[in-house]
Amino acid sequence: MNKKELRKKYYELRNQMTEQEVSEKSHKIMERLVKSQWYGNAGVIMTYVGFNKEVDTKEFIRYALKNGKKIVVPITDMRSGTLLLSEIKDFDTELEVGTYGILEPKKEYVSIVEDETVDLVIVPGLVFDLRGYRIGYGGGFYDKLLERFKHQYIAIGVAFDFQVVNCIPAESYDKSVAHIITEERIISI
């Protein structure tokens, strides 16, 4: 299958999940993440804010903030086709629905951080492969983000176990993650 077909297939499979399944499996994934050395060693964590039956990151963000981690979330800049990184301090008061219906910092709470401050990047995807490559929604936002990182960081993909396959088509501009965490396992590339 090509990327477009894989994107459609896994989007549909994911959307067949019940809210309860998403919640329970997301909890298991995030539990694995917070018990990992990567989380423990990270001071600054960039994570997406889950929506539309993605692995839910909301409780993880709240937990990490209470745990003293600096949390950075993306703001989609449609003009440049890139993600801006903004620190948040309070999940429940600082976010509002933004681009694509995803929660982003309200204008008064935008606090842009430099890329090189990020230690750990939590990456969403519709499907990952065992080499760490992923297929997202097709905008290339995360590939561009990881491409501009010139410092030492760790990228972890989070996905439901059915979203991990042996191999997907990858182009030269595609960026891989170092690890994938599902509700069933941790895959290190």
CYANA upper distance limits for C-alpha pairs under 8 A (distance plus 0.5 A):
  1 MET  CA      5 GLU  CA      6.34
  1 MET  CA      6 LEU  CA      6.63
  2 ASN  CA      6 LEU  CA      6.69
  2 ASN  CA    168 ILE  CA      8.50
  2 ASN  CA    169 PRO  CA      7.27
  3 LYS  CA      7 ARG  CA      6.40
  3 LYS  CA    135 ILE  CA      7.50
  3 LYS  CA    168 ILE  CA      8.06
  3 LYS  CA    169 PRO  CA      7.12
  4 LYS  CA      8 LYS  CA      6.78
  5 GLU  CA      9 LYS  CA      6.61
  6 LEU  CA     10 TYR  CA      6.56
  6 LEU  CA    127 VAL  CA      8.12
  6 LEU  CA    135 ILE  CA      8.44
  7 ARG  CA     11 TYR  CA      6.44
  7 ARG  CA    126 LEU  CA      6.92
  7 ARG  CA    127 VAL  CA      7.87
  7 ARG  CA    135 ILE  CA      7.13
  7 ARG  CA    136 GLY  CA      7.67
  7 ARG  CA    137 TYR  CA      7.56
  8 LYS  CA     12 GLU  CA      6.67
  9 LYS  CA     13 LEU  CA      6.71
 10 TYR  CA     14 ARG  CA      6.40
 10 TYR  CA    126 LEU  CA      6.36
 10 TYR  CA    127 VAL  CA      7.02
 10 TYR  CA    163 GLN  CA      7.37
 11 TYR  CA     15 ASN  CA      6.65
 11 TYR  CA    126 LEU  CA      6.73
 12 GLU  CA     16 GLN  CA      6.91
 13 LEU  CA     17 MET  CA      7.73
 14 ARG  CA     53 LYS  CA      7.22
 14 ARG  CA     54 GLU  CA      8.25
 14 ARG  CA    126 LEU  CA      8.47
 15 ASN  CA     52 ASN  CA      8.30
 15 ASN  CA     53 LYS  CA      6.87
 17 MET  CA     21 GLU  CA      6.55
 17 MET  CA     22 VAL  CA      6.99
 17 MET  CA     53 LYS  CA      8.13
 18 THR  CA     22 VAL  CA      6.83
 19 GLU  CA     23 SER  CA      6.60
 19 GLU  CA     53 LYS  CA      7.90
 20 GLN  CA     24 GLU  CA      6.55
 21 GLU  CA     25 LYS  CA      6.43
 22 VAL  CA     26 SER  CA      6.26
 22 VAL  CA     53 LYS  CA      6.83
 22 VAL  CA     54 GLU  CA      8.15
 22 VAL  CA     55 VAL  CA      7.24
 22 VAL  CA     56 ASP  CA      7.79
 23 SER  CA     27 HIS  CA      6.61
 23 SER  CA     56 ASP  CA      7.42
 24 GLU  CA     28 LYS  CA      7.00
 25 LYS  CA     29 ILE  CA      6.74
 25 LYS  CA     55 VAL  CA      8.28
 25 LYS  CA    160 PHE  CA      7.55
 25 LYS  CA    183 GLU  CA      6.05
 26 SER  CA     30 MET  CA      6.60
 26 SER  CA     55 VAL  CA      5.65
 26 SER  CA     56 ASP  CA      5.98
 26 SER  CA     57 THR  CA      8.05
 26 SER  CA    160 PHE  CA      8.26
 26 SER  CA    183 GLU  CA      7.63
 27 HIS  CA     31 GLU  CA      6.51
 27 HIS  CA     56 ASP  CA      8.33
 28 LYS  CA     32 ARG  CA      6.84
 28 LYS  CA    182 THR  CA      8.38
 28 LYS  CA    183 GLU  CA      5.66
 29 ILE  CA     33 LEU  CA      6.82
 29 ILE  CA     55 VAL  CA      8.49
 29 ILE  CA    158 VAL  CA      7.72
 29 ILE  CA    159 ALA  CA      8.40
 29 ILE  CA    181 ILE  CA      6.73
 29 ILE  CA    182 THR  CA      5.83
 29 ILE  CA    183 GLU  CA      5.17
 29 ILE  CA    184 GLU  CA      8.48
 30 MET  CA     34 VAL  CA      6.68
 30 MET  CA     57 THR  CA      7.98
 30 MET  CA     60 PHE  CA      6.74
 31 GLU  CA     35 LYS  CA      6.80
 32 ARG  CA     36 SER  CA      6.83
 32 ARG  CA    181 ILE  CA      7.80
 32 ARG  CA    183 GLU  CA      8.34
 33 LEU  CA     38 TRP  CA      8.33
 33 LEU  CA     39 TYR  CA      6.95
 33 LEU  CA    181 ILE  CA      7.66
 34 VAL  CA     39 TYR  CA      6.05
 34 VAL  CA     40 GLY  CA      7.62
 35 LYS  CA     39 TYR  CA      7.62
 35 LYS  CA     40 GLY  CA      7.86
 36 SER  CA     40 GLY  CA      6.86
 37 GLN  CA     41 ASN  CA      6.39
 38 TRP  CA     42 ALA  CA      6.64
 38 TRP  CA    120 LEU  CA      7.75
 38 TRP  CA    154 ILE  CA      8.07
 39 TYR  CA    120 LEU  CA      7.94
 42 ALA  CA     69 LYS  CA      8.13
 42 ALA  CA    119 ASP  CA      5.93
 42 ALA  CA    120 LEU  CA      6.58
 43 GLY  CA     69 LYS  CA      6.07
 43 GLY  CA     70 LYS  CA      6.63
 43 GLY  CA    118 VAL  CA      8.33
 43 GLY  CA    119 ASP  CA      7.02
 44 VAL  CA     69 LYS  CA      6.67
 44 VAL  CA     70 LYS  CA      5.19
 44 VAL  CA     71 ILE  CA      6.47
 44 VAL  CA     72 VAL  CA      7.69
 44 VAL  CA    117 THR  CA      7.15
 44 VAL  CA    118 VAL  CA      5.53
 44 VAL  CA    119 ASP  CA      5.90
 44 VAL  CA    120 LEU  CA      7.11
 45 ILE  CA     69 LYS  CA      7.60
 45 ILE  CA     70 LYS  CA      6.72
 45 ILE  CA     71 ILE  CA      5.59
 45 ILE  CA     72 VAL  CA      6.49
 45 ILE  CA    118 VAL  CA      6.49
 45 ILE  CA    119 ASP  CA      6.56
 45 ILE  CA    120 LEU  CA      5.33
 45 ILE  CA    121 VAL  CA      6.45
 45 ILE  CA    122 ILE  CA      8.05
 46 MET  CA     71 ILE  CA      6.42
 46 MET  CA     72 VAL  CA      4.95
 46 MET  CA     73 VAL  CA      6.08
 46 MET  CA     74 PRO  CA      8.11
 46 MET  CA     85 LEU  CA      8.22
 46 MET  CA    118 VAL  CA      7.00
 46 MET  CA    119 ASP  CA      8.43
 46 MET  CA    120 LEU  CA      6.68
 46 MET  CA    121 VAL  CA      5.28
 46 MET  CA    122 ILE  CA      6.68
 47 THR  CA     57 THR  CA      8.26
 47 THR  CA     61 ILE  CA      8.48
 47 THR  CA     71 ILE  CA      7.81
 47 THR  CA     72 VAL  CA      6.86
 47 THR  CA     73 VAL  CA      5.90
 47 THR  CA     74 PRO  CA      7.88
 47 THR  CA    121 VAL  CA      6.42
 47 THR  CA    122 ILE  CA      5.18
 47 THR  CA    123 VAL  CA      7.30
 48 TYR  CA     57 THR  CA      7.74
 48 TYR  CA     73 VAL  CA      6.20
 48 TYR  CA     74 PRO  CA      6.81
 48 TYR  CA    122 ILE  CA      7.17
 48 TYR  CA    123 VAL  CA      7.31
 48 TYR  CA    124 PRO  CA      7.50
 49 VAL  CA     56 ASP  CA      7.90
 49 VAL  CA     57 THR  CA      6.28
 49 VAL  CA     58 LYS  CA      7.01
 49 VAL  CA     73 VAL  CA      7.51
 49 VAL  CA    102 ILE  CA      7.45
 49 VAL  CA    103 LEU  CA      6.82
 49 VAL  CA    104 GLU  CA      8.37
 50 GLY  CA     54 GLU  CA      5.92
 50 GLY  CA     55 VAL  CA      6.64
 50 GLY  CA     56 ASP  CA      5.29
 50 GLY  CA     57 THR  CA      5.89
 50 GLY  CA     58 LYS  CA      7.41
 50 GLY  CA    102 ILE  CA      8.03
 51 PHE  CA     55 VAL  CA      8.47
 51 PHE  CA     56 ASP  CA      7.49
 51 PHE  CA    101 GLY  CA      8.45
 51 PHE  CA    102 ILE  CA      6.80
 54 GLU  CA    124 PRO  CA      7.90
 54 GLU  CA    159 ALA  CA      8.25
 55 VAL  CA    124 PRO  CA      8.10
 55 VAL  CA    158 VAL  CA      7.27
 55 VAL  CA    159 ALA  CA      6.61
 55 VAL  CA    160 PHE  CA      7.53
 57 THR  CA     61 ILE  CA      6.61
 58 LYS  CA     62 ARG  CA      6.89
 58 LYS  CA     91 PHE  CA      8.34
 59 GLU  CA     63 TYR  CA      6.52
 60 PHE  CA     64 ALA  CA      6.49
 61 ILE  CA     65 LEU  CA      6.63
 61 ILE  CA     71 ILE  CA      7.64
 61 ILE  CA     91 PHE  CA      7.63
 62 ARG  CA     66 LYS  CA      6.84
 62 ARG  CA     90 ASP  CA      8.18
 62 ARG  CA     91 PHE  CA      6.83
 63 TYR  CA     67 ASN  CA      6.54
 64 ALA  CA     68 GLY  CA      6.90
 64 ALA  CA     69 LYS  CA      5.82
 64 ALA  CA     70 LYS  CA      8.27
 64 ALA  CA     71 ILE  CA      7.88
 65 LEU  CA     69 LYS  CA      5.78
 65 LEU  CA     70 LYS  CA      7.12
 65 LEU  CA     71 ILE  CA      7.18
 65 LEU  CA     89 LYS  CA      7.32
 65 LEU  CA     90 ASP  CA      8.09
 70 LYS  CA     87 GLU  CA      7.60
 70 LYS  CA     88 ILE  CA      8.29
 70 LYS  CA     89 LYS  CA      8.23
 71 ILE  CA     87 GLU  CA      6.13
 71 ILE  CA     88 ILE  CA      6.41
 71 ILE  CA     89 LYS  CA      7.73
 72 VAL  CA     85 LEU  CA      6.54
 72 VAL  CA     86 SER  CA      5.69
 72 VAL  CA     87 GLU  CA      4.65
 72 VAL  CA     88 ILE  CA      6.54
 72 VAL  CA    113 VAL  CA      8.31
 73 VAL  CA     85 LEU  CA      6.25
 73 VAL  CA     86 SER  CA      6.00
 73 VAL  CA     87 GLU  CA      6.83
 73 VAL  CA     88 ILE  CA      7.64
 73 VAL  CA    104 GLU  CA      7.78
 73 VAL  CA    105 PRO  CA      8.46
 74 PRO  CA     83 LEU  CA      6.08
 74 PRO  CA     84 LEU  CA      6.02
 74 PRO  CA     85 LEU  CA      5.30
 74 PRO  CA     86 SER  CA      6.78
 74 PRO  CA    104 GLU  CA      7.49
 75 ILE  CA     83 LEU  CA      5.94
 75 ILE  CA     84 LEU  CA      5.47
 75 ILE  CA     85 LEU  CA      6.73
 75 ILE  CA     86 SER  CA      7.56
 75 ILE  CA     99 THR  CA      8.44
 75 ILE  CA    104 GLU  CA      6.34
 75 ILE  CA    105 PRO  CA      7.88
 76 THR  CA     81 GLY  CA      7.87
 76 THR  CA     82 THR  CA      6.73
 76 THR  CA     83 LEU  CA      5.28
 76 THR  CA     84 LEU  CA      6.90
 76 THR  CA     99 THR  CA      6.85
 77 ASP  CA     81 GLY  CA      6.21
 77 ASP  CA     82 THR  CA      5.91
 77 ASP  CA     83 LEU  CA      6.29
 77 ASP  CA     84 LEU  CA      7.17
 78 MET  CA     82 THR  CA      7.41
 81 GLY  CA    139 GLY  CA      8.29
 81 GLY  CA    141 PHE  CA      7.22
 82 THR  CA    141 PHE  CA      6.02
 82 THR  CA    144 LYS  CA      7.16
 82 THR  CA    145 LEU  CA      7.37
 83 LEU  CA    141 PHE  CA      6.78
 83 LEU  CA    142 TYR  CA      8.16
 83 LEU  CA    145 LEU  CA      6.99
 84 LEU  CA    112 ILE  CA      7.51
 85 LEU  CA    111 SER  CA      8.48
 85 LEU  CA    112 ILE  CA      6.00
 85 LEU  CA    113 VAL  CA      6.24
 85 LEU  CA    114 GLU  CA      7.96
 85 LEU  CA    115 ASP  CA      7.93
 86 SER  CA    105 PRO  CA      7.87
 86 SER  CA    110 VAL  CA      6.28
 86 SER  CA    111 SER  CA      5.37
 86 SER  CA    112 ILE  CA      4.81
 86 SER  CA    113 VAL  CA      6.21
 87 GLU  CA    110 VAL  CA      7.69
 87 GLU  CA    111 SER  CA      5.93
 87 GLU  CA    112 ILE  CA      7.00
 87 GLU  CA    113 VAL  CA      7.11
 88 ILE  CA     94 GLU  CA      7.38
 88 ILE  CA    105 PRO  CA      7.75
 88 ILE  CA    109 TYR  CA      7.85
 88 ILE  CA    110 VAL  CA      8.31
 88 ILE  CA    111 SER  CA      7.95
 89 LYS  CA     94 GLU  CA      8.12
 90 ASP  CA     94 GLU  CA      6.37
 91 PHE  CA     95 LEU  CA      6.94
 94 GLU  CA    105 PRO  CA      6.05
 94 GLU  CA    106 LYS  CA      6.33
 94 GLU  CA    109 TYR  CA      6.53
 95 LEU  CA    103 LEU  CA      6.23
 95 LEU  CA    104 GLU  CA      5.66
 95 LEU  CA    105 PRO  CA      4.83
 95 LEU  CA    106 LYS  CA      5.86
 96 GLU  CA    103 LEU  CA      5.63
 96 GLU  CA    104 GLU  CA      6.08
 96 GLU  CA    105 PRO  CA      6.70
 96 GLU  CA    106 LYS  CA      6.27
 97 VAL  CA    101 GLY  CA      5.89
 97 VAL  CA    102 ILE  CA      5.97
 97 VAL  CA    103 LEU  CA      4.92
 97 VAL  CA    104 GLU  CA      6.66
 98 GLY  CA    102 ILE  CA      5.85
 98 GLY  CA    103 LEU  CA      6.06
 98 GLY  CA    104 GLU  CA      5.97
 99 THR  CA    103 LEU  CA      8.43
 99 THR  CA    104 GLU  CA      8.32
105 PRO  CA    109 TYR  CA      6.33
105 PRO  CA    110 VAL  CA      6.16
106 LYS  CA    110 VAL  CA      6.91
113 VAL  CA    117 THR  CA      7.75
114 GLU  CA    118 VAL  CA      8.26
115 ASP  CA    149 PHE  CA      6.76
116 GLU  CA    149 PHE  CA      7.25
116 GLU  CA    150 LYS  CA      7.77
116 GLU  CA    151 HIS  CA      6.28
118 VAL  CA    153 TYR  CA      7.23
119 ASP  CA    152 GLN  CA      7.71
119 ASP  CA    153 TYR  CA      5.22
119 ASP  CA    154 ILE  CA      6.84
120 LEU  CA    153 TYR  CA      6.17
120 LEU  CA    154 ILE  CA      5.38
120 LEU  CA    155 ALA  CA      6.43
120 LEU  CA    156 ILE  CA      8.03
121 VAL  CA    153 TYR  CA      7.93
121 VAL  CA    154 ILE  CA      6.68
121 VAL  CA    155 ALA  CA      5.15
121 VAL  CA    156 ILE  CA      6.65
122 ILE  CA    155 ALA  CA      6.57
122 ILE  CA    156 ILE  CA      5.59
122 ILE  CA    157 GLY  CA      6.40
122 ILE  CA    158 VAL  CA      7.44
123 VAL  CA    142 TYR  CA      7.96
123 VAL  CA    155 ALA  CA      7.28
123 VAL  CA    156 ILE  CA      6.40
123 VAL  CA    157 GLY  CA      5.11
123 VAL  CA    158 VAL  CA      6.86
123 VAL  CA    177 VAL  CA      8.38
124 PRO  CA    136 GLY  CA      7.69
124 PRO  CA    157 GLY  CA      6.41
124 PRO  CA    158 VAL  CA      6.44
124 PRO  CA    159 ALA  CA      7.57
125 GLY  CA    134 ARG  CA      6.48
125 GLY  CA    135 ILE  CA      6.22
125 GLY  CA    136 GLY  CA      5.07
125 GLY  CA    137 TYR  CA      8.11
125 GLY  CA    157 GLY  CA      7.72
125 GLY  CA    158 VAL  CA      7.97
125 GLY  CA    159 ALA  CA      7.38
126 LEU  CA    134 ARG  CA      7.81
126 LEU  CA    135 ILE  CA      6.21
126 LEU  CA    136 GLY  CA      5.75
126 LEU  CA    137 TYR  CA      7.79
126 LEU  CA    159 ALA  CA      8.15
126 LEU  CA    163 GLN  CA      7.05
127 VAL  CA    134 ARG  CA      6.12
127 VAL  CA    135 ILE  CA      5.88
127 VAL  CA    136 GLY  CA      7.71
127 VAL  CA    159 ALA  CA      8.07
127 VAL  CA    163 GLN  CA      5.15
127 VAL  CA    164 VAL  CA      6.32
127 VAL  CA    165 VAL  CA      7.77
128 PHE  CA    132 GLY  CA      6.76
128 PHE  CA    133 TYR  CA      6.07
128 PHE  CA    134 ARG  CA      4.73
128 PHE  CA    135 ILE  CA      6.99
128 PHE  CA    157 GLY  CA      8.31
128 PHE  CA    159 ALA  CA      8.26
128 PHE  CA    163 GLN  CA      6.70
128 PHE  CA    164 VAL  CA      5.34
128 PHE  CA    165 VAL  CA      6.79
128 PHE  CA    168 ILE  CA      7.99
128 PHE  CA    180 ILE  CA      8.49
129 ASP  CA    133 TYR  CA      5.98
129 ASP  CA    134 ARG  CA      6.93
129 ASP  CA    164 VAL  CA      5.89
129 ASP  CA    165 VAL  CA      5.30
129 ASP  CA    166 ASN  CA      5.70
129 ASP  CA    167 CYS  CA      5.44
129 ASP  CA    168 ILE  CA      6.49
130 LEU  CA    164 VAL  CA      7.55
130 LEU  CA    165 VAL  CA      7.04
130 LEU  CA    166 ASN  CA      5.83
130 LEU  CA    167 CYS  CA      6.93
130 LEU  CA    187 ILE  CA      8.01
130 LEU  CA    189 ILE  CA      7.46
131 ARG  CA    166 ASN  CA      8.42
131 ARG  CA    167 CYS  CA      7.72
131 ARG  CA    176 SER  CA      7.73
131 ARG  CA    189 ILE  CA      6.41
132 GLY  CA    157 GLY  CA      8.34
132 GLY  CA    176 SER  CA      5.17
132 GLY  CA    177 VAL  CA      5.30
132 GLY  CA    178 ALA  CA      6.79
132 GLY  CA    179 HIS  CA      7.27
132 GLY  CA    180 ILE  CA      7.61
132 GLY  CA    189 ILE  CA      6.71
133 TYR  CA    168 ILE  CA      7.78
133 TYR  CA    170 ALA  CA      7.34
133 TYR  CA    174 ASP  CA      7.58
133 TYR  CA    175 LYS  CA      7.01
133 TYR  CA    176 SER  CA      4.91
133 TYR  CA    177 VAL  CA      7.05
134 ARG  CA    168 ILE  CA      8.12
134 ARG  CA    174 ASP  CA      8.46
134 ARG  CA    175 LYS  CA      8.49
134 ARG  CA    176 SER  CA      7.38
136 GLY  CA    140 GLY  CA      8.09
140 GLY  CA    144 LYS  CA      6.67
141 PHE  CA    145 LEU  CA      6.67
142 TYR  CA    146 LEU  CA      6.59
143 ASP  CA    147 GLU  CA      6.51
143 ASP  CA    173 TYR  CA      7.54
143 ASP  CA    174 ASP  CA      6.25
143 ASP  CA    175 LYS  CA      5.82
144 LYS  CA    148 ARG  CA      6.86
145 LEU  CA    149 PHE  CA      7.19
146 LEU  CA    175 LYS  CA      7.21
147 GLU  CA    175 LYS  CA      7.65
154 ILE  CA    177 VAL  CA      8.18
154 ILE  CA    178 ALA  CA      7.03
155 ALA  CA    177 VAL  CA      5.40
155 ALA  CA    178 ALA  CA      6.07
155 ALA  CA    179 HIS  CA      7.36
156 ILE  CA    177 VAL  CA      6.00
156 ILE  CA    178 ALA  CA      6.43
156 ILE  CA    179 HIS  CA      5.33
156 ILE  CA    180 ILE  CA      6.05
156 ILE  CA    181 ILE  CA      7.69
157 GLY  CA    177 VAL  CA      6.61
157 GLY  CA    178 ALA  CA      8.42
157 GLY  CA    179 HIS  CA      6.72
157 GLY  CA    180 ILE  CA      5.06
157 GLY  CA    181 ILE  CA      6.82
158 VAL  CA    180 ILE  CA      6.13
158 VAL  CA    181 ILE  CA      5.45
158 VAL  CA    182 THR  CA      6.56
159 ALA  CA    163 GLN  CA      6.57
159 ALA  CA    164 VAL  CA      7.88
159 ALA  CA    180 ILE  CA      7.73
159 ALA  CA    181 ILE  CA      6.94
159 ALA  CA    182 THR  CA      5.73
159 ALA  CA    183 GLU  CA      8.43
160 PHE  CA    164 VAL  CA      8.03
160 PHE  CA    182 THR  CA      5.65
160 PHE  CA    183 GLU  CA      6.77
161 ASP  CA    182 THR  CA      5.63
161 ASP  CA    183 GLU  CA      6.83
161 ASP  CA    184 GLU  CA      6.84
161 ASP  CA    185 ARG  CA      8.29
170 ALA  CA    174 ASP  CA      6.57
177 VAL  CA    189 ILE  CA      8.22
178 ALA  CA    188 SER  CA      6.64
178 ALA  CA    189 ILE  CA      5.88
179 HIS  CA    186 ILE  CA      7.49
179 HIS  CA    187 ILE  CA      5.95
179 HIS  CA    188 SER  CA      4.92
179 HIS  CA    189 ILE  CA      6.28
180 ILE  CA    186 ILE  CA      6.28
180 ILE  CA    187 ILE  CA      5.52
180 ILE  CA    188 SER  CA      7.09
181 ILE  CA    185 ARG  CA      6.61
181 ILE  CA    186 ILE  CA      5.08
181 ILE  CA    187 ILE  CA      6.88
182 THR  CA    186 ILE  CA      6.84
